[in-house]
Amino acid sequence: MIWSRICAGKYNPRSIFGGNCDYIFGGIRRISLFLLLLALALLAACKPGRSSSSPAEGMTALVLEERLPGPLAFVSDRDGNPEIYVVTPGKGAPINRSQNQAVDALPAWSPDGEWIAFTSNRDGNPEVYVMRADGSDVTRLTDNPTFDGTPTWSPDGKWIAFTSDRDGNFEVYVMRADGSNLRNLTQNPARDGAPAWSPDGEWIAFTSDRDGNLEVYVMKADGSEVTRLTDNDAFEGMLAWSPDGERIAFTSDRDGNFEIYVMKADGSEPKNLTQNPARDGGPAWSPDGEWIVFTSDRDGNPELYLVRADGSEQVRLTDSPSVESNPTWGPLGR
């Protein structure tokens, strides 16, 4: 059972939606506060005491499929282990694209919509992979005994930034889309990770505890001009740029529980969009900039929800007994 290799040897997985997971990716990494952002993005939410869902039980109902402006990739354990699914408006139920008994998670669309980068432990430890949007041509890009994950594409599709602790602590690295020309961008003794590339390709936002607690930072795509955007004693992380590059959505518990916030790209004017006593996290913008998709346990089980970019409307997107998490939108017209 894949879950038992993640959560301390029994099927009782927990993350920020239900406690603390003792391990991630087969007990390789102890979860610290920093790894919380990886854990949420990876498995998002876990409901204590639930049994593994059969394929029939795990069918996701797209409650509001017409709200999808483009294809949506997300992670679900409906088949017994975390897999990457893709749903395209008007083309029926979500399809399992990864189809592997390992943990496959953290999907990221290439700008042209032809490829999906993701994190998997199918070869024994977390590595960065790519596959075509239809699940074919799976290729391993990294090969290191440490953690490699949380990939994000450059807007021109030529580069992939990701998180790795191959040099002894978590850093943000960049490599070409074929895995070559690897480079450490952050080079800091603190923990840096979960990068997000700006739409113009000039900046990379990331999370770091270099000033004592997890905050949102940006740096030039070459690693220069590091700037802190948030300054709060709470958790700040799990980032997503708006398509126009003007705003950044992120997850924070600054108001006492995990919520989705949006701020200007310079860190000003932060706004709580979700304002719900449940736990909300892992935002991703729609390609038209009108909606933000995220994971929430507000109805008792981790599901995908939508909120308008101004916070004016929130709707439930999926309805399933399985864990639905880590959504990311593909480009329009895909």
RAHUTA-V766970 format. One record per helix or strand. SS is the DSSP state (2 for helix, 1 for strand). FROM is the first residue (numbers start at 1). TO is the last residue. If there is no record, write none. Layout:
# RAHUTA-V766970
SS & FROM & TO
SS & FROM & TO
This chain:
# RAHUTA-V766970
2 & 2 & 5
1 & 23 & 24
1 & 29 & 30
2 & 33 & 43
1 & 61 & 62
2 & 65 & 67
1 & 72 & 76
1 & 83 & 87
1 & 95 & 96
1 & 104 & 109
1 & 115 & 120
1 & 127 & 132
1 & 139 & 140
1 & 148 & 153
1 & 159 & 164
1 & 171 & 176
1 & 183 & 184
1 & 192 & 197
1 & 203 & 208
1 & 215 & 220
1 & 227 & 228
1 & 236 & 241
1 & 247 & 252
1 & 259 & 264
1 & 271 & 272
1 & 280 & 285
1 & 291 & 296
1 & 303 & 308
1 & 314 & 316
1 & 318 & 319
1 & 324 & 329
